Amino acid sequence: MKFKYGKIFLLGFGFFGVSVVWGVYNAFVPIFLSEKFNLAPAWIGFFMTLDNIAALFIQPSVGAWSDRLRTKIGRRMPFLLVGAPISAAAFGWIPLASVLPLFVAGTTTLLLSMALWRTPVVALMPDITPSPYRSQANGIINFMGGIGAIFSFLGGAALYEMNPAFPFWMGSVLVLISALMVFFFIKEPKTYEESKEEPGLIDSLKEVWADNDKSAMRLFGAILFWFIGYNAIEAFFTLYAKNYLGMTTADGTRLLGHLSVFFVLSALIAGFVGGKVGRRKTISAGILTLGGLFLALYLIPPASLTPILTKLPVLGNIPVISLFLMGAGVAWAFININSLPMVVDLVDDSRIGTYTGLYYLFSTMAAIFGPNVNGWIIQAMGENYNSIMIVAPTFMLFAFIMMLGVKRGEAKIEI
């Protein structure tokens, strides 16, 4: 199995489509819930986790199922061909829903269908990439995902100002295009490494718990904590920008775009750094940096964060807070790019899908806890949206402590 950069860039279109959907969803659904349906912050936080509660029970099982599936078009592609069109249709429907039950029906359909194909598509990366190059490959894939986030935040902000439905329709079209790119240009391996024993999800969790050096348990614990911190920020950031910083919804969305741009610019570098100095060290440095930047945002008053420093092409106005978000994008790349390669290199290649599913199990649990924790804290603090900036670094500290005990997950030596 050879490492080909071009093939990985083409595979990255799958993650591009996923990132467009999540970017638009996280930026604008909380605004709809607040302004269109008049929900309180705690209820918004709960709503933003309903999809993840469903995905919690789907993604790990789908990952394990895709390990065992054998079809003429591969073991991962059938999930893409079924899930992506349903996701596109449901996503386009969301902004048209005029009453909350129909809105919930649209979001539920979207997120159940996304859960069906996300894990198998991500598992394609280690399927076609030798172990020593998986950090670099994940950097390329997340580079493409970051491009998708830029489309959703910067392009979505401009489209939202024209019509609130336009960002969702853009996402629907891009998901379909991305799925077709992956299907036509990525060929799955003809043969797979077979395992004599194929433990399911529950058995894999028991194996993680019984692991002698506890590396897997500690790594999954760190993943849980850093995603709780990051998802809490992401779910409430546009409301934070509007209600705490006094910005417009579009401007708040553009700020997330600034983070995404620097995530993209750092994605390839983060993969190479992880491959050279080690994944654990790279992730740990990213955790400390990200936590420190969020803590600084909590301490600095809005009047010092909102002055415009300059205006740049594509990015638009650059307020002071953008500098912190740009740094956060770099730090998040160092964490996110190297985490999945660590997870899949805990086991042999026959169980890549299963452990990719476990990765999403813990990240999905975080996506459930994060918005709920922050929703209740915001409400308890008198709807002070700045409180999200103290919760995030707290969980980053927990993640850093867990990473100290991780001893495995670095690149395997190719024989």
N, C-alpha and C positions, 0 to 999 in steps of 0.2 A: 504494500500500500504506500503510494507516493503522496507527498504533500504538494498540492497545486494551489497557488494563490488565486488563480482565476476561478477555479471551481468553488472555493470558499466564498469569494465575493458574490457569485451567483446564488449560492445557498443563503447568503445574507439577505436576499430579497424576502425570504420567509419571515425573518425577524424584523425586517423593514415594515412589512404589513402589520405584524403584531404591534409594533411600537406606535404606528400611526393610530391604530384603534385605541390603545391605552392612553396615549397622549391626549387625544380629543376627549375621550371619556372622562379622564381625571380632571381636565381643565374646565369642561362645560357642564357635565352632569350635576356637580354640586351647585352651580349657578342656577340651573333649571329647578333643582329641588328647593333652593332657597327663595327664588323670585317667582317661579311659576306655580309652585305647589305649597309655598310658605311653610316649609318644614324647619324645625328648630335644629341647632347644630348637633345635638346628640342623636336626633333622628337621621340627619344627613350622614353622620358617621356610621350609624347602623346600616343605612341603605347602601353605602359604599362598600359594605362588606358582604352583602347578600350573595353577590356573584362569587365571592371567594369561598363562602361557606359551601356552595354547590361544587365549586372547582376542587375543594379540599377532598371530596370523595370521588372525584372523577380523574384528575390528572395522574395521581400515582398508579391507579389501576390501569389507566390507558397506557401509561409508559410500560408497565409490565406486560400488558397484552401485546403491545407492538413488538416487544422482544420475541414473543412466541409466534406471532403471525407470519405466515408464508403465503405470498400471492405472486402472480406473474409480474406485477409492477412494484414489488418490494414489500417490506413489512411496515414502513412508515407512511408511504404515499397514500394508501386508502383513507387514512384519517384526514389528510390534507384535502383530498378531493370531495369528501363529504362535509367536513366542518367549515371550510373557507366560504363556500357560496352561502351557506346558512348565516354565517357571521355577517357577511356583506349585506344581505337582505335585512337582517334584524337591526344592524347599525343604522342603515338609512331610514328605518322606521322611527327610531327613538325621538328625533326632534318633532315629528308630526303628531305624537301622542298628546291629546289635549286634556286627558284626565289621568290621575295617578295609576289606576289599575292597568290601563293600556301602556303607560310608561313602564311600569314594572314588568309587564309581559314582554315588552321589547328588550329591555335590559337583561331579563332572565334568559331569553332565547339567545341573545348575543353571547352571554358569558358562559352558558352551558356549551354552546357550539365552539367557542374559542378554547374551552378546556379540552375539547375532544381532539384538537389538532396541534395545540401548542407544544406539548411534551414530545410527541413523535418527531415533529419538524426540528426541534432543538437537538434531539438525540441523533439526528443525521450528521451533525458536526463531528462528534467522536467516531461515528460509523466510518467516515471517509477520511479521518485524520489520524496519523500516528501519534502516540502519546506525547513524545517530546515537543510536538508542535501545537498542542491543543490550546495553550494559553494564547499563542499568536493567532490561531484560527478563531478563537473566541473573541479576540480583539477585532478581527476583521468583521465578524458577524455583528458584534455590538457597534462597530463603526457604522454598519448599514442600519442597525436599529436606531442609532443616534440620528442618522439622516432622517429616518422616519419620524422621530420625535421633533426634529426641527420643522419638518413639513406640518406636523400636527400643531405645534405651538406658534411658530411664526406665520406659516401659511394659514393655519386655523384662525389666528387672531384677526388677520385681514379679512378672511371670509366671514367670520362671525359678525364683523361690523356691517357687512353687506346683507347677510341673512343668517340667523342662528342655525339654520339647517345645513348651510353649505359645508361647514367643516365635517359633518357626519357623512354627507354624500361624497365628499372628497375621499374620506376614509374607506367607504364602501368600494369605490372604483379601484383604489390603490391595493386593497386586500385581494381583489380578484386578479389584478395584474401580477401581483407578487406571487400568488399561489400558482399561476400559470407558468411564471418564470422558473420556479423551483421544479415543477412537474416536468417541464420539457428539457431542462438543461442539467438537472442533477440525476445521475443514475446510481441507484443503491448497489452495494456490493452483491455479486452473484452468489457468494457463499458467506455464511456467518459462523462465527465461533460458537460451537454448541456447548452447553453446560449439561453435565449428567444430572445435576439437580437444579431445578428452577424454582427457588423459593418465591412465594408471593409477597405481597406488600407487608402483611403482618409478620411473616417469617423474617423478612428483611429488616423490619423494625426491631425484632427480637435480636437479630444478629448485631445490629448497631449497638443495642444496649449491652450485649454480652461481649463486645469487642474488648480485648485485653488491655490495649493502651488507651482506649476511649477516644481515639482520634476522630472517628466518625461521629460519635455522639457530640463531642465538643464542636466539631465543624458545623454540624447541623444546628446546634444551639447558637453558635455565632451568626449563622445565616438568619435564624429566627429573629435574633435581637437587632441586627443591623437593618433588616427589612422592616421591622416594626418602627424603628426610628425614621427611616427614609419614606416609607409609605404614608406615615402620619403627616409628614410635611407635604408630600405630593397631593394627598387628598384634599387638603385645606388651603393650599397655597394661594389660589385665586381669591378665596374669601379673605385670607390674611392680607393680601395686597389691597383689596378693596376696602375692607373694614378697619384695618390697623394702619396701613400706609396711606390710605386715601387715594388710591389709584383706580383707574377704570379696569373692568374685567379684561379687556383686550391688552392693556398694558401689563397686567399681572401675568397673563398668558405669555406675553413676549419675554418676561423675566425668566420663566421656565425655559423658554427657547434659548436664552443666553447660557443657562446651565447645560442644556443639551448640546449646544454648539461646542462647548469646551469638553464635554464628554466625548463627542465625536473626534475632536482634534487629539484627544489623549488616548483613545481606545487602542490604536495600534501600538503606541508607545507602552501602554500598560501591559499589553500582552508580551512584548519583548522584554520589558523589565522583569515581569514574572518568570519568564523563561530563563533569564540570566542570573538574577539574584535570589530567586526562589519565590514561590507563590505566597507562602505564609508571611514572609517579611513584607512583601509588597502590599498584601491585604491589610496587615496590621498598621502600616504607615498611612494607608488611605483612611482607615477607621479613625485614627487619632486626628488626622487633618480635618475630616468631615465633621466630627464632633466639635472640634474647636471653632470651626467657622459658624456652625449653627448657634453655639453658645454666644459668640460675638454678636450675632444678629439679635439675640434675646436682650443683650445688655445695652446695645446702642439704640438711642431713641429714634423714632421715625423721622424727625426733622433732620437728622444727620444721614439717614439712609436714602432719602428721596431726591436730593439735589442732582440735577443733570450735569454730568461731567463732560460729555461730548455726544456726538451723533455719528454713527457708523453705517455704511451701506449694509443692507440686509438686516442687521441687528436693530437699527433704529436708535432711539435715545438710550444712553448708557448712564443710569443713575448710580449712586455710590453702592447700593445694594447689589448691583450687577457684578461688581468685583468679587464679592463674597460668593455669589452663585457660580461665577466662572471657576473659582477655586474649588467649589463643591463639585462641579462637573468633573474636574481632574481627579479629585479624591475618590469620587464614586466610580470612575473608570478603573482605578487601581484595585478597588474592592471587587466590583462586579465582573470584570473581565476574567479574573483569576479564580473565582469561586467555583463555577461549574467544572472547569478542568480538574480542580482538586477533588471534587465529589466523584467524578467518573473514574478517576485514577485510584480510587480506594478499592476498586473491584476489577475483575477481568472483563474483557470486552463483551462477553455473552450477556452481561447484566447491565449494560449501559442505560438502556431504557428504564429499567427498574430504579436505578439510582438517580437518573434524571427526574423520574417521577417523585422520588423522595426529596430531591432538591426543591421541586415545586410544591410538595406537601408542606415543607417548613416555611417557604417563602409565602405560600398562600395563607398559612396560619397567621403569619405576621401581617398580611394584608387584612385579615379579619380583626386582629387585636389592635393594630395601629390606629385606624380611623375611629374605632370605638373608644379607645383610651383617650384620644385627643378630643373627640366630640364631647365626652363627659367633662373633661378638664376645662375645655373652652366654656362650656355652659356653667360649670361650677365657679369659674373665675369671672362671671358676669359678661360672658361672650367676649373675652379678651383673647383675640386670635394670636397674640404674641406668645401665648403659653405653649404653642406647639414647638417653639424654638428652645425650650428647656427640656421637654420630654425627649426629643431626638438625641441630643448629646448624652443623656442618661443611658439610653439603650445602646448607644455606640460604645460607651464605657463597658457595659456588660459584654458586648460582642468582643471587644479587645481582650478582656479577661479570659473568655472562652478560647480565643485563638492561641493564647500562650501555651495551652496544653496539646495542641494539634501537632502530631509527629509524622503523619503520613499525608499523601495526596500530592506530592511533588511529581514531576514528570518521570515516567518509567524509562529505563534504559532499553533501547531497541537492540535486540540480538541479531 
